[in-house]
Amino acid sequence: MKIPGAVASAIADATQRPFQLLRATAVDGGDINQARRLEGVDGSLYFLKLNATQHHAMFVAEAAGLQTIAASNLIRVPQAIAHGTADGLCFLVLEHLQLGGRGNARQLGEQLAALHRHTADRFGFSQDNFIGTTSQPNDWNDDWLDFWREQRLGFQLRLAAKNGYGGELQSQGEKLMAALPVFFESYSPQPSLLHGDLWGGNHAYLADGTPLIFDPAVYYGDRECDLAMTELFGGYPTEFYAAYRSAWPLDAGYDRRRNLYNLYHILNHTNLFGGGYVRQAGQMMTRLLASI
């Protein structure tokens, strides 16, 4: 993708310093976006994400999520510099950070626990955002079960029906949503500030070992959602979990609810990719219903 000239202007406006592009180098930007490392003639560096114009709302939401986590001053995230649209493309400019290899996983666990202690009065967020390229509704709600039923599992199941995944998947889903109170008989979560999409690929470490998280899908919800997601696709070491549990022990029912929370992400993968995720979602619901 060609870099719109408006990017340099957006950087200059945001930083209040002139920016003239010297070179742009392609870097890994994940499965959704294209990414470039921007170097200015003055030596300044930025990380640029690019996509088609219709995806600009994703970048707006990502910037808002990063700014919310950054404002907590509890865990490192890239600074969102600017976003916009031009020449049929949308863009998001982020702070460029030099990443290292291994880092302080214990510190990451402690900082995530601290982030989760940053709470709100209700569940949800000030705006809707995205989980991958799928819309993620975040209407404020006083009731966690209602929020999870309607805006997480129910939303994904309705989307699955539109995508042609009906039948057993829908009938099992209806039974599971009706049975949600069983999983919360002695547990009442508080609205914690969540990353929202904390799989292994959305964390890293700076060159000095400082933990870093990025690509959020922020909302206030049960902290167990973030912990469950870290276990879905792997990528977090045992010392991370030990440090988190030491800072804030988990409820005894977490192991039972973990699959309930990860079902949301597998349903989202069903809607994005189909294939084996359809079967995996059905198997997860079967196991959850059998545990009741």
C-alpha positions as CSV (number, residue, x, y, z in Angstrom):
1,M,0.0,0.0,0.0
2,K,1.2,3.5,-0.8
3,I,1.5,5.7,2.2
4,P,-0.8,8.7,2.0
5,G,0.8,12.1,2.2
6,A,-1.6,13.0,4.9
7,V,0.2,10.8,7.4
8,A,3.2,13.2,7.6
9,S,0.8,16.1,8.2
10,A,-1.1,14.1,10.9
11,I,2.2,13.4,12.7
12,A,3.2,17.0,12.5
13,D,-0.1,18.2,13.8
14,A,-0.1,15.7,16.7
15,T,3.5,16.3,17.7
16,Q,3.7,20.0,16.9
17,R,6.9,19.3,15.1
18,P,7.6,19.2,11.4
19,F,7.8,15.6,10.0
20,Q,9.4,14.8,6.7
21,L,9.5,11.1,5.7
22,L,12.9,9.7,4.9
23,R,12.0,6.0,4.5
24,A,9.2,3.5,5.2
25,T,10.0,-0.1,5.9
26,A,7.5,-2.9,5.8
27,V,7.1,-4.7,9.1
28,D,4.8,-7.4,10.5
29,G,1.4,-5.9,11.2
30,G,-0.6,-9.0,11.9
31,D,-3.3,-10.6,9.8
32,I,-5.6,-7.6,9.5
33,N,-3.4,-4.6,8.7
34,Q,-0.3,-3.7,6.7
35,A,2.3,-2.0,8.8
36,R,5.4,0.2,8.1
37,R,8.2,1.6,10.2
38,L,8.5,5.3,9.4
39,E,11.7,7.2,9.8
40,G,11.9,10.9,9.5
41,V,14.8,12.9,8.2
42,D,15.3,14.1,11.8
43,G,15.7,10.5,13.0
44,S,12.2,10.2,14.5
45,L,10.5,6.8,14.3
46,Y,6.8,5.8,14.2
47,F,4.8,2.7,13.7
48,L,2.2,3.0,11.0
49,K,-0.9,0.7,10.4
50,L,-2.7,0.9,7.1
51,N,-6.0,-0.6,5.9
52,A,-8.9,0.3,3.5
53,T,-10.9,3.3,4.4
54,Q,-13.9,1.3,5.6
55,H,-11.9,0.0,8.5
56,H,-11.1,3.5,10.0
57,A,-13.5,2.8,12.9
58,M,-11.2,0.0,14.0
59,F,-8.3,2.4,14.3
60,V,-10.4,5.0,16.1
61,A,-11.4,2.3,18.6
62,E,-7.9,1.0,19.0
63,A,-6.6,4.5,19.7
64,A,-9.3,5.0,22.3
65,G,-8.4,1.7,24.0
66,L,-4.7,2.4,24.1
67,Q,-5.4,5.9,25.5
68,T,-7.6,4.4,28.2
69,I,-5.0,1.9,29.3
70,A,-2.3,4.5,29.1
71,A,-4.3,6.9,31.3
72,S,-4.3,4.2,34.1
73,N,-0.5,4.5,34.2
74,L,-0.4,0.8,35.3
75,I,1.0,-1.0,32.3
76,R,3.0,0.0,29.2
77,V,1.2,0.4,25.8
78,P,2.3,2.2,22.6
79,Q,1.2,5.8,22.5
80,A,-1.5,6.5,19.9
81,I,-0.2,9.5,17.9
82,A,-2.7,10.1,15.1
83,H,-5.3,8.4,12.9
84,G,-7.2,9.4,9.8
85,T,-8.2,8.6,6.2
86,A,-6.7,9.7,2.8
87,D,-6.4,8.3,-0.7
88,G,-8.8,5.4,-0.1
89,L,-6.8,4.3,3.0
90,C,-7.1,4.7,6.7
91,F,-4.1,4.9,9.0
92,L,-3.1,4.7,12.6
93,V,0.3,6.2,13.8
94,L,1.7,4.7,16.9
95,E,4.8,5.3,19.0
96,H,7.7,3.2,17.6
97,L,9.1,0.9,20.4
98,Q,12.2,-1.2,20.2
99,L,11.2,-4.7,21.3
100,G,13.4,-7.3,22.9
101,G,13.0,-11.0,23.3
102,R,12.3,-12.3,26.8
103,G,11.3,-9.9,29.5
104,N,9.9,-9.7,33.0
105,A,6.9,-12.0,33.0
106,R,6.4,-11.6,36.7
107,Q,6.1,-7.9,36.3
108,L,3.6,-8.4,33.5
109,G,1.4,-10.5,35.8
110,E,1.6,-8.0,38.6
111,Q,0.8,-5.1,36.3
112,L,-2.2,-6.9,34.7
113,A,-3.6,-7.5,38.2
114,A,-3.1,-3.8,38.9
115,L,-4.9,-2.9,35.7
116,H,-7.8,-5.1,36.6
117,R,-8.1,-3.3,40.0
118,H,-8.9,-0.1,37.9
119,T,-12.7,-0.4,38.0
120,A,-15.9,1.3,36.8
121,D,-19.4,1.5,38.1
122,R,-20.9,-0.6,35.3
123,F,-19.9,-3.1,32.7
124,G,-19.1,-2.0,29.2
125,F,-17.2,0.9,27.7
126,S,-17.7,4.5,26.4
127,Q,-17.8,3.2,22.8
128,D,-18.1,0.1,20.8
129,N,-14.9,-1.4,19.4
130,F,-13.7,-4.5,17.5
131,I,-12.5,-8.0,18.3
132,G,-10.5,-8.7,15.2
133,T,-12.6,-7.2,12.4
134,T,-15.9,-8.1,14.2
135,S,-17.8,-5.4,15.9
136,Q,-17.9,-5.6,19.7
137,P,-20.8,-3.9,21.3
138,N,-20.1,-2.3,24.7
139,D,-23.4,-0.7,25.9
140,W,-23.2,0.0,29.7
141,N,-24.9,-2.5,31.8
142,D,-25.2,-3.0,35.6
143,D,-25.7,-6.8,35.3
144,W,-22.7,-8.8,34.2
145,L,-24.7,-11.9,33.2
146,D,-27.0,-9.8,31.1
147,F,-24.0,-8.1,29.5
148,W,-22.3,-11.4,28.7
149,R,-25.5,-13.0,27.5
150,E,-26.5,-10.2,25.2
151,Q,-23.4,-8.4,24.1
152,R,-20.9,-11.3,23.9
153,L,-22.3,-14.8,23.5
154,G,-25.7,-13.7,22.1
155,F,-24.2,-11.2,19.7
156,Q,-21.8,-13.8,18.3
157,L,-24.5,-16.4,18.0
158,R,-26.8,-14.1,16.1
159,L,-23.9,-13.3,13.8
160,A,-23.2,-17.0,13.4
161,A,-26.8,-17.5,12.4
162,K,-26.5,-14.8,9.7
163,N,-23.3,-16.5,8.5
164,G,-25.1,-19.8,8.0
165,Y,-24.1,-21.5,11.2
166,G,-27.4,-22.5,12.7
167,G,-28.9,-25.8,13.9
168,E,-27.1,-27.4,16.8
169,L,-24.8,-24.5,17.4
170,Q,-27.8,-22.2,18.0
171,S,-29.8,-24.6,20.1
172,Q,-26.8,-25.3,22.4
173,G,-26.1,-21.6,22.6
174,E,-29.6,-20.9,23.8
175,K,-29.4,-23.6,26.4
176,L,-26.1,-22.3,27.6
177,M,-27.2,-18.6,27.8
178,A,-30.2,-19.7,29.8
179,A,-28.0,-21.6,32.2
180,L,-25.5,-18.8,32.8
181,P,-26.5,-18.2,36.5
182,V,-25.2,-21.6,37.4
183,F,-21.7,-20.5,36.6
184,F,-22.0,-17.5,39.0
185,E,-23.8,-19.0,42.0
186,S,-21.1,-17.9,44.5
187,Y,-19.2,-15.3,42.4
188,S,-20.0,-11.7,41.6
189,P,-17.4,-10.1,39.3
190,Q,-16.6,-6.4,39.4
191,P,-16.2,-4.2,36.3
192,S,-12.4,-4.3,35.8
193,L,-10.5,-2.5,33.0
194,L,-9.7,-5.3,30.5
195,H,-7.4,-5.4,27.5
196,G,-10.1,-7.5,25.9
197,D,-8.1,-9.6,23.4
198,L,-5.0,-10.7,25.4
199,W,-3.9,-13.7,23.4
200,G,-0.1,-14.4,23.3
201,G,0.6,-12.3,20.3
202,N,-0.7,-9.1,21.9
203,H,2.1,-8.8,24.5
204,A,5.8,-8.3,24.2
205,Y,8.7,-6.8,26.0
206,L,10.8,-3.7,25.4
207,A,14.6,-4.1,25.0
208,D,15.0,-3.5,28.8
209,G,12.5,-6.2,29.7
210,T,9.6,-3.9,30.4
211,P,6.2,-5.6,29.6
212,L,4.1,-4.2,26.8
213,I,0.5,-4.9,25.7
214,F,-1.1,-3.7,22.5
215,D,-4.0,-4.2,20.0
216,P,-6.7,-4.0,22.7
217,A,-10.4,-4.5,22.6
218,V,-11.0,-2.6,25.8
219,Y,-14.0,-2.7,28.1
220,Y,-14.9,-3.1,31.7
221,G,-15.7,-6.6,32.5
222,D,-14.8,-9.7,34.6
223,R,-11.0,-9.9,35.0
224,E,-11.3,-13.6,34.4
225,C,-12.0,-12.8,30.7
226,D,-8.4,-11.6,30.2
227,L,-6.9,-14.4,32.1
228,A,-8.9,-17.0,30.2
229,M,-7.8,-15.5,26.9
230,T,-4.1,-15.8,27.9
231,E,-4.7,-19.5,28.1
232,L,-6.6,-20.0,24.9
233,F,-3.7,-20.0,22.4
234,G,-0.8,-20.1,24.8
235,G,2.2,-17.8,25.0
236,Y,2.4,-16.8,28.7
237,P,4.8,-18.5,31.1
238,T,4.1,-20.0,34.5
239,E,5.7,-17.1,36.3
240,F,3.2,-14.7,34.8
241,Y,0.3,-16.6,36.3
242,A,2.0,-17.1,39.6
243,A,2.7,-13.4,39.9
244,Y,-0.9,-12.5,39.0
245,R,-2.4,-14.9,41.5
246,S,0.0,-13.7,44.2
247,A,-1.1,-10.1,43.5
248,W,-4.8,-11.0,43.3
249,P,-5.9,-14.6,43.8
250,L,-8.5,-16.0,41.5
251,D,-11.9,-17.3,42.6
252,A,-12.1,-21.1,42.9
253,G,-14.7,-21.2,40.1
254,Y,-12.3,-19.7,37.5
255,D,-11.4,-23.0,36.0
256,R,-15.1,-23.7,35.3
257,R,-15.7,-20.3,33.8
258,R,-12.6,-20.2,31.6
259,N,-14.2,-22.1,28.8
260,L,-17.3,-20.0,29.1
261,Y,-15.3,-16.9,28.4
262,N,-13.1,-18.4,25.7
263,L,-16.2,-19.6,23.9
264,Y,-16.8,-16.0,22.9
265,H,-13.4,-15.9,21.1
266,I,-14.0,-19.3,19.4
267,L,-17.4,-18.1,18.2
268,N,-15.7,-15.0,16.9
269,H,-13.2,-17.2,15.0
270,T,-16.2,-19.2,13.7
271,N,-17.6,-16.0,12.3
272,L,-14.3,-14.8,10.9
273,F,-12.9,-18.1,9.5
274,G,-15.4,-20.9,9.8
275,G,-13.8,-24.3,9.3
276,G,-12.8,-26.2,12.4
277,Y,-13.8,-23.4,14.7
278,V,-17.5,-24.3,14.1
279,R,-16.8,-27.7,15.5
280,Q,-14.7,-26.4,18.3
281,A,-17.4,-24.0,19.4
282,G,-20.0,-26.8,19.5
283,Q,-17.6,-29.0,21.5
284,M,-17.0,-26.3,24.0
285,M,-20.7,-25.7,24.5
286,T,-21.3,-29.5,24.9
287,R,-18.7,-29.6,27.7
288,L,-20.0,-26.5,29.4
289,L,-23.6,-27.8,29.4
290,A,-22.4,-31.2,30.7
291,S,-20.7,-29.5,33.6
292,I,-24.0,-28.0,34.9
